[in-house]
Amino acid sequence: MLIHFTAIGGAVMHSLAIALHRQGHVVTGSDDKIADPARTNLKNESILPDAEGFFPEKITKNLDAVILGMHARIDNPELLRAQELGIPIHSFPQFIYEVSKNKKRVVIAGSHGKTTITSMVMHVLQNNGLDIDYMVGAKVKGFDTGVRLSKDAPIIVIEGDEYLASPIERESKFMFYHPHVALITGVAWDHINVFPVYEGYVNQFRKFANSVEAGGAIAWYEGDVELQKIFAEYNISREDAKTQRVKTMPYSTPKYEVRDNKCYITSGSIEYSMIIFGAHNMQNMQGARKVCGELGISDHQFYTAIGSFEGAANRLEKLGENNSTVVYKDFAHSPSKLTATVNAMKEQYANRRLVAVMELHTFSSLNKDFLSEYAGAMDKADVAVVFIDDEAMKLKQMPPLDHELIISSFGKEGLKVFTSKDELSAFLLSQKWEETNLLLMTSGHFGGMDVKGLTEEVLL
């Protein structure tokens, strides 16, 4: 097939393009901005566009399909040209469902933790010798791309995102997959640019829960208030429940122990050590265990395999350490993710100071009406810093944020706010790092700050 990707630079979009290219399809693409790792990955496969931008002349009658990313706008010239020519247009969730109709579909959803749990399930299944396809929005050790699509793998594991599928498919991505096994981690308001009303956001997860195939199974975190409401009447509300109920599998945070900066969990009479840490990761692990159990993995098989799981890229990823300092980077950007990550670092390294830096980068986080949701999110940090990239604000066409409003919204005494990457870097390098850890949290790039160089200097 000849397939063109409009907005190829996204995490999943570029991974899907690579997967199809490796299958022998002819893949082309366009985007107005392609950053690493997508740029390097596409270049290594020889499918990086020659120039940034969107070019309607790339859309010809010879194309079998156009895969449209959410980054493209409704008036995108390539989209308009494809519509004019009558070329089939798919969002990537639509496309992935079409090629996985005959597989057992496992979909992990939730406002937080879905990338981690998807990665955990992939890791455990691979370590137990199962042949799987997958789609995940981060680099996972042991998997060379973020997407694998094959003819023969009987299972596909999918990270299910609640964001809209494309400019012309104004439905949450996870609504296209129709899972046989599903999981919801929890519901915490996000993406207010497309879900401006809280109940509208919550309802996406209600709809997702009801999209599980009859006779399937769904795991859910029983400590989440919104999920408690959704599952209180779950099978009652399903029309097919009388004949084929969906199995519901609540899970909670297990008991675990931290010794010498390492997490341990006991199952039966066996104690298992973990590389990952923090209450939120232990909770994620229990959700992954429920899903893997539905795929034939025993508890012992699960815990043995998960002990070697190091996490997905940018999800509490260790950048470096010495005898008295460790530097971690995390994708955390929403209030719930921020709170969980900061708390995990303080629990794991209780005797060390914590310098926590987060970048306000998403549309939601940069909205002044949403800032109050961050109240208390960085309370456990000894030094708390918020960074805003002025250039990113301009690209998003958003008005500047008042620094005093940011400080009052977080409610953290002594909170620092920076808009210059150089000033941020200078501040961090001025800190005393003995028995002190650094936590960097962003879904962006800190304005292009040299994170690797900063880490090396902090650890000198």
C-alpha positions in Angstrom: 0.0 0.0 0.0 1.0 3.6 -0.5 0.2 5.5 2.8 0.7 9.1 3.6 0.8 10.4 7.2 -0.4 14.0 7.8 1.2 15.1 11.1 3.7 12.3 11.2 5.8 13.7 14.0 3.6 12.5 16.9 4.8 9.8 19.3 2.4 7.1 18.0 2.1 8.5 14.5 5.8 8.2 13.7 6.0 4.8 15.3 3.0 3.5 13.2 4.7 4.9 10.1 7.9 3.0 10.9 5.9 -0.2 11.6 4.1 0.0 8.2 7.4 0.9 6.4 9.1 -2.2 7.9 6.2 -4.3 6.6 7.0 -3.2 3.1 4.4 -0.5 2.6 5.4 2.8 0.9 5.2 5.5 3.6 5.4 9.2 3.2 4.6 12.0 5.6 4.4 15.7 6.5 4.4 17.8 9.6 5.1 21.4 10.5 7.4 20.5 13.4 9.2 17.2 14.0 11.3 16.9 17.2 13.4 14.1 18.6 13.0 11.2 19.1 10.6 11.2 16.1 13.1 13.1 13.9 16.0 10.7 14.5 13.8 7.6 14.3 12.2 8.6 11.0 15.6 9.6 9.6 17.1 6.2 10.5 14.3 4.6 8.5 14.8 7.0 5.5 11.2 8.3 5.8 11.9 11.7 7.4 10.2 14.4 5.2 12.6 16.6 3.3 11.2 19.8 4.7 8.8 20.7 7.5 5.3 21.9 6.5 2.2 20.5 4.9 2.2 20.1 1.1 -1.1 19.3 -0.7 0.9 18.2 -3.8 1.9 15.2 -1.8 -1.7 14.0 -1.9 -2.3 12.2 -5.2 -4.8 9.8 -6.5 -2.2 7.0 -6.2 -2.5 7.0 -2.4 -4.3 4.1 -0.8 -4.9 6.0 2.5 -4.1 9.1 4.5 -3.6 8.6 8.2 -4.5 11.9 9.9 -3.0 13.0 13.2 -4.7 15.2 15.8 -2.0 17.8 15.4 -3.4 18.6 12.0 -6.1 21.3 11.9 -9.5 21.0 10.2 -8.3 23.3 7.4 -5.0 21.4 6.8 -4.2 21.7 3.1 -3.3 18.0 2.8 -6.6 17.0 4.5 -8.6 19.3 2.2 -6.8 17.8 -0.9 -7.5 14.2 0.3 -11.2 15.0 0.8 -11.3 16.6 -2.6 -9.8 13.5 -4.2 -11.9 11.0 -2.2 -8.9 9.2 -0.7 -9.7 7.1 2.4 -8.8 9.1 5.5 -8.2 7.3 8.8 -7.2 8.4 12.3 -4.5 6.1 13.7 -7.0 4.5 16.2 -9.3 3.6 13.3 -6.4 2.1 11.3 -5.1 0.1 14.2 -8.5 -1.4 14.9 -8.9 -2.4 11.2 -5.6 -4.4 11.3 -6.4 -6.0 14.7 -10.0 -7.1 14.2 -9.0 -10.8 14.5 -6.7 -10.4 17.5 -7.5 -10.3 21.3 -7.4 -6.6 22.0 -6.1 -5.4 25.4 -6.5 -1.6 26.0 -5.1 0.3 28.9 -6.8 3.7 29.7 -6.9 6.3 32.4 -5.9 9.9 33.2 -2.6 8.7 34.5 -0.4 5.6 34.5 -1.6 4.2 31.2 1.8 4.3 29.5 3.4 2.6 32.5 0.8 -0.2 32.8 0.8 -0.8 29.0 4.6 -1.1 29.2 4.4 -3.4 32.2 2.0 -5.7 30.4 4.2 -5.8 27.3 7.3 -6.5 29.4 5.6 -9.4 31.3 4.1 -11.0 28.2 7.4 -10.8 26.3 9.3 -12.2 29.2 6.9 -15.2 29.3 7.3 -15.9 25.6 4.0 -14.6 24.3 3.9 -13.3 20.7 2.2 -9.9 20.9 1.6 -6.8 18.8 1.4 -3.5 20.7 1.0 0.3 20.5 2.5 2.5 23.3 3.4 6.2 23.4 6.9 5.8 24.9 10.1 3.9 24.3 10.2 0.7 26.3 13.3 -1.3 26.9 13.3 -4.6 25.0 11.0 -3.2 22.2 12.7 -1.3 19.3 9.6 0.7 18.3 6.4 2.0 19.9 4.2 0.1 17.5 4.3 -3.5 16.2 1.7 -4.9 13.8 2.1 -8.5 12.5 -0.1 -11.0 10.8 0.3 -13.8 13.3 0.5 -12.4 16.9 -2.8 -13.3 18.5 -2.8 -10.4 21.1 -2.4 -6.7 20.7 -1.7 -4.5 23.7 -2.8 -0.9 23.2 -2.3 2.3 25.2 -5.8 3.9 25.0 -5.9 7.7 25.1 -9.0 9.8 25.8 -7.9 12.7 23.6 -9.7 13.1 20.3 -8.7 10.9 17.5 -8.4 13.5 14.7 -9.8 16.8 13.5 -12.6 15.0 11.6 -13.1 12.2 14.2 -14.1 14.1 17.3 -14.3 11.0 19.4 -11.8 9.8 22.1 -9.1 7.5 20.6 -9.9 4.6 22.9 -13.5 4.4 21.6 -12.2 2.9 18.4 -10.5 -0.2 19.8 -13.4 -2.3 21.3 -11.3 -4.2 23.8 -11.7 -7.8 25.0 -9.6 -6.9 28.1 -9.4 -3.4 29.4 -8.2 -1.3 32.4 -8.9 2.1 33.7 -6.4 3.6 36.1 -8.5 6.5 37.4 -10.1 9.8 36.3 -8.5 13.2 36.9 -9.7 16.1 34.7 -7.4 16.8 31.8 -7.5 18.2 28.2 -9.8 21.0 29.1 -9.3 22.5 25.7 -11.4 19.7 24.2 -13.3 18.7 27.4 -14.2 22.0 29.0 -16.8 20.5 31.3 -15.7 18.0 34.0 -18.6 15.7 33.6 -18.0 15.5 29.8 -14.5 14.3 30.5 -15.7 11.7 33.0 -18.2 10.5 30.6 -15.5 9.5 28.1 -14.4 6.8 30.5 -18.0 5.7 31.2 -18.4 5.2 27.4 -15.0 3.4 27.2 -16.0 0.9 30.0 -19.2 0.2 28.0 -17.2 -0.4 24.8 -15.6 -3.6 26.2 -16.7 -6.6 24.2 -19.5 -8.8 25.7 -17.9 -11.6 27.8 -14.7 -9.6 28.2 -13.0 -8.2 31.3 -12.1 -4.8 32.7 -9.8 -3.9 35.6 -10.2 -0.7 37.5 -8.6 1.1 40.5 -11.1 0.8 43.3 -9.8 3.9 45.2 -10.9 6.3 42.4 -14.2 8.0 43.3 -15.4 8.5 39.7 -14.7 4.8 38.9 -16.6 3.7 41.9 -19.6 5.5 40.5 -19.1 4.1 37.0 -18.8 0.5 38.2 -21.5 0.6 40.9 -24.1 0.0 38.1 -21.8 -1.2 35.4 -23.2 -4.5 34.2 -26.7 -3.3 35.1 -26.4 -0.6 32.5 -25.2 -2.9 29.7 -27.8 -4.2 27.4 -25.8 -7.5 26.8 -25.3 -8.2 30.6 -28.1 -10.7 30.8 -26.3 -13.1 28.4 -22.6 -12.1 28.5 -21.6 -10.1 31.5 -18.2 -8.3 31.5 -16.0 -9.5 34.3 -15.0 -6.5 36.5 -11.7 -6.7 38.4 -11.1 -4.0 41.0 -7.6 -3.5 42.3 -5.9 -1.5 44.9 -2.4 -0.4 46.1 -0.7 -3.5 47.6 1.4 -3.7 50.7 5.1 -3.2 50.0 8.3 -2.3 51.8 11.1 0.1 51.0 14.5 -1.0 52.2 17.8 0.7 51.2 16.1 2.6 48.4 14.5 -0.5 46.9 10.9 -1.7 46.8 9.9 -5.2 47.9 6.5 -7.0 47.6 5.4 -10.4 49.0 3.1 -12.8 47.2 2.3 -16.0 48.9 5.6 -16.9 50.7 7.9 -15.3 48.2 9.4 -11.8 48.4 10.1 -10.1 45.0 12.3 -7.1 44.6 11.4 -4.3 42.2 13.4 -1.7 40.2 10.4 0.6 40.0 9.2 2.4 43.2 6.5 4.5 44.7 2.9 3.8 45.8 1.5 4.8 42.3 3.8 2.4 40.5 2.9 -0.4 43.0 -0.7 0.4 42.2 0.0 0.3 38.5 1.7 -3.0 38.9 -1.4 -4.5 40.5 -3.5 -3.4 37.6 -1.1 -4.9 35.1 -1.2 -8.2 37.1 -5.0 -8.3 36.7 -4.7 -7.8 33.0 -1.9 -10.4 32.6 -3.9 -12.9 34.6 -6.7 -12.7 32.0 -4.0 -13.6 29.4 -2.9 -16.8 31.2 0.0 -15.4 33.3 0.2 -16.7 36.9 1.1 -14.4 39.8 4.5 -16.0 40.2 5.2 -15.6 36.5 4.1 -12.0 36.7 6.2 -11.0 39.7 9.2 -12.8 38.5 9.0 -10.9 35.2 8.1 -7.5 36.6 11.1 -7.5 38.8 13.3 -6.6 35.8 11.0 -3.9 34.5 12.8 -0.5 34.5 9.9 1.7 33.4 9.1 3.4 30.1 11.2 6.3 28.8 10.5 9.5 30.6 8.3 7.7 33.2 10.4 8.1 36.3 13.4 7.5 34.2 16.8 7.6 36.0 19.1 9.9 34.1 22.1 9.4 36.4 23.3 9.1 40.0 26.3 9.2 42.4 26.6 8.3 46.0 24.5 11.1 47.3 22.3 12.3 44.4 20.0 10.8 41.8 18.4 12.6 38.8 15.1 11.5 37.5 12.9 12.7 34.6 9.2 12.1 34.4 6.4 12.8 31.9 4.3 14.1 34.7 2.3 17.3 33.8 -1.2 16.9 35.2 -1.9 17.5 38.9 -2.5 13.9 39.8 0.7 12.8 38.0 2.7 15.5 39.6 1.5 14.6 43.1 2.2 10.9 42.6 5.7 11.4 41.2 6.8 13.9 43.8 5.4 11.7 46.6 7.1 8.6 45.2 10.5 10.3 45.2 10.2 11.5 48.8 9.1 8.0 49.9 11.9 6.2 48.1 14.6 8.6 49.3 13.2 9.8 52.6 16.5 11.0 54.0 17.4 13.2 51.0 16.2 16.7 50.0 14.2 16.9 46.8 14.4 19.6 44.2 11.4 19.2 42.0 11.0 21.1 38.7 7.9 21.0 36.5 7.1 22.6 33.2 3.6 24.0 32.5 3.4 22.9 28.9 0.0 21.4 28.0 -3.1 23.5 27.0 -4.7 22.5 30.3 -1.8 23.4 32.5 -1.3 26.8 30.7 -4.9 27.7 31.2 -5.3 30.2 34.2 -8.7 28.7 35.0 -7.1 25.2 35.5 -4.1 26.2 37.6 -6.0 25.8 40.9 -6.1 22.1 40.2 -2.4 22.0 41.1 -3.0 23.0 44.7 -0.7 20.9 46.9 0.8 18.9 44.0 4.4 19.9 45.0 4.0 20.1 48.8 6.4 17.2 49.5 9.3 18.8 47.5 11.9 20.7 49.6 12.5 23.1 46.6 9.8 23.5 44.1 10.2 25.2 40.7 7.8 25.9 37.8 9.0 26.6 34.3 7.1 28.1 31.4 8.6 28.3 27.9 7.6 31.6 26.4 8.0 30.3 22.9 5.7 27.4 23.6 3.1 29.9 24.8 3.3 31.9 21.6 3.0 28.7 19.5 -0.1 27.8 21.4 -1.4 31.3 21.0 -2.1 31.6 24.8 -1.8 34.7 26.9 1.1 35.1 29.4 0.5 33.7 32.9 0.9 35.9 36.0 3.6 34.5 38.2 1.8 35.4 41.4 -1.2 33.5 40.2 1.0 30.4 39.6 2.5 30.6 43.0 -0.8 31.1 44.8 -2.4 28.3 42.7 0.2 25.7 43.8 0.1 27.0 47.3 3.7 25.9 47.9 5.8 28.3 50.0 8.9 29.5 48.3 7.9 28.2 44.8 10.1 29.6 42.1 8.9 30.5 38.6 11.2 30.7 35.6 10.6 31.5 31.9 14.2 31.3 30.7 16.0 28.0 30.3 19.3 29.6 31.1 18.0 31.1 34.3 16.5 27.8 35.3 19.7 26.0 34.6 21.8 28.6 36.6 19.4 28.3 39.5 19.7 24.5 39.6 23.4 24.5 39.3 23.6 27.0 42.3 22.0 24.4 44.6 24.0 22.2 47.0 23.5 18.6 45.8 24.9 16.6 48.7 22.2 14.2 49.8 19.8 15.9 47.4 17.8 14.5 44.5 16.6 16.3 41.3 13.3 15.5 39.7 12.5 17.0 36.3 8.8 16.7 35.2 7.5 17.8 31.8 5.7 16.7 28.6 7.8 19.3 26.8 11.5 20.1 26.6 12.2 22.8 29.1 12.6 25.2 26.2 15.5 23.1 24.8 17.5 23.1 28.0 20.5 20.7 27.9 19.1 18.1 30.4 21.9 15.7 29.8 24.6 18.3 30.4 22.7 19.6 33.5 22.5 16.1 34.9 26.3 15.6 34.4 27.1 18.9 36.2 24.7 18.2 39.1 26.4 14.8 39.6 30.0 16.1 39.5 
